[in-house]
Amino acid sequence: MPDPATLGYEQARDELASIVGRLESGAGTLEESLALWERGEALAARCQEWLDGARERLTAARGGRTGTAGTLDEDARAHAAGEDDEEDR
């Protein structure tokens, strides 16, 4: 099996999904399950590295503005508040 550090996001995610399926089936010995669990932990960490890197790249591309999905920036909040005020009149 390749070192998780060398895998792309999709490769790590797909292998992790396969491992989860195998663990959920309950087949195999305790030793095999532990080995799968350890591999899954390493793959999950690799996926998180990719996601963190993607978030950093998006933040940099947005000019350093931070935020999460579903969070409005200051201009959008002010605009939304203004619309709400007009509707109440």
ZAZADREN-147874 format. One record per atom (N, C-alpha, C, O): x, y, z negated; residue number from 1; atom name. Coordinates in Angstrom, 2 decimals, decimal comma. Example, Ala and Ser with C-alpha at 12.3 -4.5 7.8 and 13.67 -1.06 7.14 Angstrom:
BEGIN
ATOM         u         v         w     n   atom
ATOM     13,19     -5,69     -7,80     1      N
ATOM     12,30     -4,50     -7,80     1     CA
ATOM     13,20     -3,30     -7,80     1      C
ATOM     14,24     -3,32     -8,46     1      O
ATOM     12,85     -2,25     -7,08     2      N
ATOM     13,67     -1,06     -7,14     2     CA
ATOM     12,90      0,03     -7,87     2      C
ATOM     13,41      1,14     -8,04     2      O
END
This chain:
BEGIN
ATOM         u         v         w     n   atom
ATOM      0,84     -1,19      0,00     1      N
ATOM      0,00      0,00      0,00     1     CA
ATOM      0,88      1,25      0,00     1      C
ATOM      1,89      1,30     -0,71     1      O
ATOM      0,50      2,23      0,80     2      N
ATOM      1,31      3,45      0,85     2     CA
ATOM      1,21      4,26     -0,45     2      C
ATOM      0,20      4,21     -1,15     2      O
ATOM      2,25      4,98     -0,73     3      N
ATOM      2,28      5,87     -1,89     3     CA
ATOM      1,18      6,92     -1,71     3      C
ATOM      1,11      7,55     -0,66     3      O
ATOM      0,32      7,13     -2,73     4      N
ATOM     -0,75      8,12     -2,59     4     CA
ATOM     -0,24      9,52     -2,22     4      C
ATOM     -0,95     10,27     -1,55     4      O
ATOM      0,97      9,87     -2,64     5      N
ATOM      1,52     11,19     -2,35     5     CA
ATOM      1,71     11,41     -0,85     5      C
ATOM      1,85     12,55     -0,41     5      O
ATOM      1,74     10,34     -0,07     6      N
ATOM      1,96     10,47      1,37     6     CA
ATOM      0,65     10,49      2,16     6      C
ATOM      0,66     10,65      3,38     6      O
ATOM     -0,48     10,33      1,48     7      N
ATOM     -1,76     10,22      2,17     7     CA
ATOM     -2,42     11,57      2,39     7      C
ATOM     -2,30     12,48      1,57     7      O
ATOM     -3,12     11,67      3,49     8      N
ATOM     -3,97     12,82      3,73     8     CA
ATOM     -5,23     12,69      2,89     8      C
ATOM     -5,50     11,64      2,31     8      O
ATOM     -6,00     13,77      2,84     9      N
ATOM     -7,21     13,78      2,01     9     CA
ATOM     -8,18     12,67      2,41     9      C
ATOM     -8,64     11,91      1,56     9      O
ATOM     -8,48     12,57      3,70    10      N
ATOM     -9,47     11,60      4,14    10     CA
ATOM     -9,02     10,17      3,87    10      C
ATOM     -9,82      9,32      3,49    10      O
ATOM     -7,72      9,91      4,07    11      N
ATOM     -7,20      8,57      3,80    11     CA
ATOM     -7,34      8,23      2,32    11      C
ATOM     -7,80      7,14      1,97    11      O
ATOM     -6,95      9,15      1,46    12      N
ATOM     -7,03      8,92      0,02    12     CA
ATOM     -8,48      8,77     -0,42    12      C
ATOM     -8,79      7,89     -1,22    12      O
ATOM     -9,36      9,61      0,09    13      N
ATOM    -10,78      9,54     -0,25    13     CA
ATOM    -11,40      8,22      0,18    13      C
ATOM    -12,13      7,60     -0,59    13      O
ATOM    -11,10      7,78      1,39    14      N
ATOM    -11,67      6,53      1,89    14     CA
ATOM    -11,17      5,33      1,09    14      C
ATOM    -11,95      4,43      0,76    14      O
ATOM     -9,88      5,31      0,78    15      N
ATOM     -9,36      4,21     -0,02    15     CA
ATOM     -9,96      4,24     -1,43    15      C
ATOM    -10,28      3,19     -1,98    15      O
ATOM    -10,12      5,42     -1,99    16      N
ATOM    -10,73      5,55     -3,31    16     CA
ATOM    -12,16      5,03     -3,30    16      C
ATOM    -12,57      4,32     -4,22    16      O
ATOM    -12,92      5,36     -2,28    17      N
ATOM    -14,29      4,87     -2,17    17     CA
ATOM    -14,32      3,34     -2,08    17      C
ATOM    -15,19      2,69     -2,67    17      O
ATOM    -13,37      2,77     -1,36    18      N
ATOM    -13,28      1,32     -1,25    18     CA
ATOM    -12,97      0,69     -2,60    18      C
ATOM    -13,55     -0,33     -2,97    18      O
ATOM    -12,06      1,31     -3,34    19      N
ATOM    -11,70      0,79     -4,66    19     CA
ATOM    -12,89      0,86     -5,61    19      C
ATOM    -13,14     -0,07     -6,37    19      O
ATOM    -13,62      1,95     -5,58    20      N
ATOM    -14,80      2,09     -6,43    20     CA
ATOM    -15,79      0,97     -6,13    20      C
ATOM    -16,35      0,36     -7,04    20      O
ATOM    -16,00      0,71     -4,86    21      N
ATOM    -16,90     -0,38     -4,47    21     CA
ATOM    -16,44     -1,73     -5,00    21      C
ATOM    -17,25     -2,52     -5,48    21      O
ATOM    -15,16     -1,97     -4,90    22      N
ATOM    -14,63     -3,25     -5,38    22     CA
ATOM    -14,76     -3,36     -6,90    22      C
ATOM    -15,09     -4,42     -7,42    22      O
ATOM    -14,50     -2,27     -7,60    23      N
ATOM    -14,63     -2,29     -9,05    23     CA
ATOM    -16,09     -2,46     -9,47    23      C
ATOM    -16,39     -3,19    -10,42    23      O
ATOM    -16,98     -1,81     -8,77    24      N
ATOM    -18,40     -1,92     -9,10    24     CA
ATOM    -18,95     -3,32     -8,85    24      C
ATOM    -19,91     -3,74     -9,50    24      O
ATOM    -18,36     -4,04     -7,92    25      N
ATOM    -18,84     -5,40     -7,62    25     CA
ATOM    -18,50     -6,37     -8,75    25      C
ATOM    -19,13     -7,42     -8,88    25      O
ATOM    -17,51     -6,02     -9,56    26      N
ATOM    -17,14     -6,87    -10,68    26     CA
ATOM    -16,33     -8,09    -10,30    26      C
ATOM    -16,02     -8,91    -11,17    26      O
ATOM    -15,97     -8,22     -9,07    27      N
ATOM    -15,17     -9,36     -8,63    27     CA
ATOM    -13,72     -9,15     -9,03    27      C
ATOM    -13,24     -8,02     -9,13    27      O
ATOM    -13,04    -10,22     -9,26    28      N
ATOM    -11,62    -10,14     -9,56    28     CA
ATOM    -11,35    -10,28    -11,05    28      C
ATOM    -12,25    -10,23    -11,88    28      O
ATOM    -10,08    -10,47    -11,33    29      N
ATOM     -9,65    -10,65    -12,72    29     CA
ATOM     -9,49     -9,30    -13,40    29      C
ATOM     -9,54     -8,24    -12,76    29      O
ATOM     -9,30     -9,36    -14,69    30      N
ATOM     -9,05     -8,13    -15,45    30     CA
ATOM     -7,79     -7,44    -14,94    30      C
ATOM     -7,77     -6,22    -14,80    30      O
ATOM     -6,74     -8,19    -14,68    31      N
ATOM     -5,49     -7,62    -14,18    31     CA
ATOM     -5,70     -6,93    -12,84    31      C
ATOM     -5,18     -5,83    -12,61    31      O
ATOM     -6,45     -7,57    -11,95    32      N
ATOM     -6,74     -6,96    -10,64    32     CA
ATOM     -7,55     -5,67    -10,81    32      C
ATOM     -7,29     -4,68    -10,14    32      O
ATOM     -8,52     -5,71    -11,70    33      N
ATOM     -9,34     -4,53    -11,95    33     CA
ATOM     -8,51     -3,38    -12,51    33      C
ATOM     -8,68     -2,23    -12,12    33      O
ATOM     -7,60     -3,71    -13,42    34      N
ATOM     -6,72     -2,66    -13,98    34     CA
ATOM     -5,81     -2,07    -12,91    34      C
ATOM     -5,59     -0,85    -12,88    34      O
ATOM     -5,29     -2,91    -12,04    35      N
ATOM     -4,44     -2,43    -10,96    35     CA
ATOM     -5,24     -1,53    -10,01    35      C
ATOM     -4,75     -0,50     -9,56    35      O
ATOM     -6,47     -1,95     -9,71    36      N
ATOM     -7,33     -1,12     -8,86    36     CA
ATOM     -7,64      0,22     -9,54    36      C
ATOM     -7,62      1,27     -8,90    36      O
ATOM     -7,93      0,16    -10,82    37      N
ATOM     -8,24      1,39    -11,57    37     CA
ATOM     -7,05      2,36    -11,51    37      C
ATOM     -7,23      3,55    -11,26    37      O
ATOM     -5,86      1,85    -11,74    38      N
ATOM     -4,66      2,69    -11,71    38     CA
ATOM     -4,45      3,30    -10,32    38      C
ATOM     -4,13      4,47    -10,19    38      O
ATOM     -4,65      2,49     -9,31    39      N
ATOM     -4,52      2,99     -7,93    39     CA
ATOM     -5,59      4,06     -7,67    39      C
ATOM     -5,30      5,10     -7,06    39      O
ATOM     -6,80      3,81     -8,14    40      N
ATOM     -7,88      4,78     -7,98    40     CA
ATOM     -7,57      6,10     -8,67    40      C
ATOM     -7,86      7,16     -8,12    40      O
ATOM     -6,99      6,03     -9,85    41      N
ATOM     -6,61      7,26    -10,56    41     CA
ATOM     -5,58      8,06     -9,76    41      C
ATOM     -5,67      9,28     -9,66    41      O
ATOM     -4,62      7,36     -9,19    42      N
ATOM     -3,59      8,03     -8,39    42     CA
ATOM     -4,22      8,65     -7,13    42      C
ATOM     -3,85      9,75     -6,73    42      O
ATOM     -5,15      7,94     -6,52    43      N
ATOM     -5,81      8,45     -5,31    43     CA
ATOM     -6,69      9,66     -5,65    43      C
ATOM     -6,74     10,63     -4,90    43      O
ATOM     -7,38      9,59     -6,78    44      N
ATOM     -8,22     10,71     -7,20    44     CA
ATOM     -7,37     11,95     -7,46    44      C
ATOM     -7,76     13,06     -7,11    44      O
ATOM     -6,22     11,76     -8,07    45      N
ATOM     -5,31     12,88     -8,31    45     CA
ATOM     -4,83     13,47     -6,99    45      C
ATOM     -4,72     14,69     -6,85    45      O
ATOM     -4,55     12,61     -6,02    46      N
ATOM     -4,11     13,10     -4,70    46     CA
ATOM     -5,21     13,90     -4,02    46      C
ATOM     -4,95     14,95     -3,44    46      O
ATOM     -6,45     13,40     -4,10    47      N
ATOM     -7,57     14,14     -3,52    47     CA
ATOM     -7,70     15,51     -4,19    47      C
ATOM     -7,93     16,51     -3,51    47      O
ATOM     -7,54     15,55     -5,51    48      N
ATOM     -7,65     16,82     -6,22    48     CA
ATOM     -6,54     17,78     -5,79    48      C
ATOM     -6,77     18,99     -5,69    48      O
ATOM     -5,34     17,26     -5,55    49      N
ATOM     -4,25     18,10     -5,04    49     CA
ATOM     -4,64     18,75     -3,72    49      C
ATOM     -4,42     19,94     -3,51    49      O
ATOM     -5,21     17,95     -2,82    50      N
ATOM     -5,64     18,46     -1,52    50     CA
ATOM     -6,71     19,54     -1,69    50      C
ATOM     -6,66     20,58     -1,04    50      O
ATOM     -7,69     19,27     -2,56    51      N
ATOM     -8,77     20,24     -2,76    51     CA
ATOM     -8,25     21,53     -3,40    51      C
ATOM     -8,67     22,62     -3,02    51      O
ATOM     -7,35     21,40     -4,35    52      N
ATOM     -6,76     22,59     -4,97    52     CA
ATOM     -5,97     23,41     -3,95    52      C
ATOM     -6,04     24,63     -3,93    52      O
ATOM     -5,22     22,71     -3,10    53      N
ATOM     -4,46     23,39     -2,05    53     CA
ATOM     -5,38     24,09     -1,07    53      C
ATOM     -5,09     25,21     -0,63    53      O
ATOM     -6,47     23,44     -0,72    54      N
ATOM     -7,44     24,06      0,20    54     CA
ATOM     -8,05     25,30     -0,43    54      C
ATOM     -8,21     26,32      0,24    54      O
ATOM     -8,37     25,22     -1,71    55      N
ATOM     -8,94     26,38     -2,41    55     CA
ATOM     -7,94     27,55     -2,41    55      C
ATOM     -8,33     28,70     -2,18    55      O
ATOM     -6,68     27,25     -2,67    56      N
ATOM     -5,65     28,29     -2,66    56     CA
ATOM     -5,52     28,93     -1,28    56      C
ATOM     -5,39     30,15     -1,17    56      O
ATOM     -5,56     28,11     -0,24    57      N
ATOM     -5,46     28,64      1,13    57     CA
ATOM     -6,65     29,53      1,46    57      C
ATOM     -6,50     30,58      2,08    57      O
ATOM     -7,85     29,11      1,05    58      N
ATOM     -9,04     29,92      1,30    58     CA
ATOM     -8,98     31,24      0,55    58      C
ATOM     -9,34     32,29      1,08    58      O
ATOM     -8,52     31,19     -0,69    59      N
ATOM     -8,37     32,41     -1,47    59     CA
ATOM     -7,37     33,35     -0,81    59      C
ATOM     -7,61     34,56     -0,73    59      O
ATOM     -6,26     32,81     -0,34    60      N
ATOM     -5,26     33,63      0,34    60     CA
ATOM     -5,83     34,21      1,63    60      C
ATOM     -5,57     35,37      1,96    60      O
ATOM     -6,60     33,41      2,37    61      N
ATOM     -7,18     33,89      3,62    61     CA
ATOM     -8,22     34,98      3,38    61      C
ATOM     -8,42     35,85      4,23    61      O
ATOM     -8,85     34,94      2,23    62      N
ATOM     -9,85     35,95      1,89    62     CA
ATOM     -9,19     37,19      1,27    62      C
ATOM     -9,89     38,07      0,76    62      O
ATOM     -7,89     37,25      1,30    63      N
ATOM     -7,18     38,41      0,79    63     CA
ATOM     -7,03     38,40     -0,72    63      C
ATOM     -6,94     39,46     -1,35    63      O
ATOM     -7,00     37,21     -1,30    64      N
ATOM     -6,79     37,10     -2,73    64     CA
ATOM     -8,05     37,19     -3,56    64      C
ATOM     -8,00     37,03     -4,78    64      O
ATOM     -9,19     37,45     -2,92    65      N
ATOM    -10,44     37,49     -3,69    65     CA
ATOM    -10,76     36,08     -4,16    65      C
ATOM    -10,66     35,12     -3,39    65      O
ATOM    -11,13     35,97     -5,40    66      N
ATOM    -11,48     34,67     -5,92    66     CA
ATOM    -12,98     34,58     -6,08    66      C
ATOM    -13,68     35,59     -6,01    66      O
ATOM    -13,45     33,41     -6,27    67      N
ATOM    -14,87     33,18     -6,45    67     CA
ATOM    -15,18     31,74     -6,12    67      C
ATOM    -14,34     31,03     -5,57    67      O
ATOM    -16,37     31,33     -6,45    68      N
ATOM    -16,77     29,96     -6,14    68     CA
ATOM    -18,01     30,01     -5,29    68      C
ATOM    -18,67     31,04     -5,18    68      O
ATOM    -18,32     28,89     -4,69    69      N
ATOM    -19,52     28,81     -3,86    69     CA
ATOM    -20,73     29,19     -4,70    69      C
ATOM    -20,87     28,76     -5,84    69      O
ATOM    -21,59     30,00     -4,11    70      N
ATOM    -22,78     30,41     -4,83    70     CA
ATOM    -22,59     31,66     -5,66    70      C
ATOM    -23,56     32,16     -6,23    70      O
ATOM    -21,37     32,19     -5,75    71      N
ATOM    -21,12     33,39     -6,52    71     CA
ATOM    -21,06     34,57     -5,57    71      C
ATOM    -20,33     34,53     -4,58    71      O
ATOM    -21,82     35,59     -5,85    72      N
ATOM    -21,83     36,78     -5,01    72     CA
ATOM    -20,70     37,70     -5,40    72      C
ATOM    -20,37     37,81     -6,59    72      O
ATOM    -20,09     38,38     -4,42    73      N
ATOM    -19,08     39,37     -4,76    73     CA
ATOM    -19,79     40,65     -5,22    73      C
ATOM    -21,02     40,72     -5,16    73      O
ATOM    -19,05     41,63     -5,66    74      N
ATOM    -19,62     42,85     -6,24    74     CA
ATOM    -20,54     43,58     -5,27    74      C
ATOM    -21,62     44,02     -5,67    74      O
ATOM    -20,16     43,72     -4,00    75      N
ATOM    -20,99     44,43     -3,03    75     CA
ATOM    -22,32     43,71     -2,82    75      C
ATOM    -23,37     44,33     -2,76    75      O
ATOM    -22,25     42,39     -2,72    76      N
ATOM    -23,48     41,62     -2,50    76     CA
ATOM    -24,39     41,71     -3,71    76      C
ATOM    -25,61     41,80     -3,57    76      O
ATOM    -23,80     41,70     -4,92    77      N
ATOM    -24,61     41,83     -6,13    77     CA
ATOM    -25,30     43,18     -6,18    77      C
ATOM    -26,48     43,26     -6,52    77      O
ATOM    -24,58     44,24     -5,84    78      N
ATOM    -25,16     45,58     -5,87    78     CA
ATOM    -26,27     45,69     -4,84    78      C
ATOM    -27,32     46,28     -5,10    78      O
ATOM    -26,04     45,13     -3,67    79      N
ATOM    -27,05     45,15     -2,62    79     CA
ATOM    -28,29     44,37     -3,04    79      C
ATOM    -29,42     44,84     -2,87    79      O
ATOM    -28,09     43,19     -3,60    80      N
ATOM    -29,21     42,37     -4,05    80     CA
ATOM    -29,99     43,09     -5,15    80      C
ATOM    -31,22     43,03     -5,18    80      O
ATOM    -29,29     43,75     -6,05    81      N
ATOM    -29,97     44,48     -7,13    81     CA
ATOM    -30,79     45,62     -6,56    81      C
ATOM    -31,88     45,90     -7,04    81      O
ATOM    -30,27     46,29     -5,54    82      N
ATOM    -31,01     47,39     -4,90    82     CA
ATOM    -32,26     46,89     -4,22    82      C
ATOM    -33,30     47,56     -4,30    82      O
ATOM    -32,21     45,76     -3,57    83      N
ATOM    -33,39     45,20     -2,92    83     CA
ATOM    -34,44     44,80     -3,95    83      C
ATOM    -35,63     45,01     -3,74    83      O
ATOM    -33,99     44,22     -5,05    84      N
ATOM    -34,91     43,82     -6,09    84     CA
ATOM    -35,64     45,03     -6,66    84      C
ATOM    -36,84     44,97     -6,94    84      O
ATOM    -34,90     46,14     -6,84    85      N
ATOM    -35,51     47,36     -7,38    85     CA
ATOM    -36,57     47,90     -6,43    85      C
ATOM    -37,62     48,36     -6,88    85      O
ATOM    -36,30     47,85     -5,11    86      N
ATOM    -37,26     48,35     -4,13    86     CA
ATOM    -38,52     47,51     -4,10    86      C
ATOM    -39,62     48,04     -3,91    86      O
ATOM    -38,38     46,20     -4,28    87      N
ATOM    -39,54     45,33     -4,26    87     CA
ATOM    -40,45     45,57     -5,46    87      C
ATOM    -41,66     45,38     -5,36    87      O
ATOM    -39,88     45,99     -6,58    88      N
ATOM    -40,68     46,23     -7,78    88     CA
ATOM    -41,49     47,50     -7,69    88      C
ATOM    -42,42     47,69     -8,46    88      O
ATOM    -41,15     48,39     -6,76    89      N
ATOM    -41,84     49,68     -6,67    89     CA
ATOM    -43,15     49,58     -5,98    89      C
ATOM    -43,85     50,58     -5,82    89      O
END
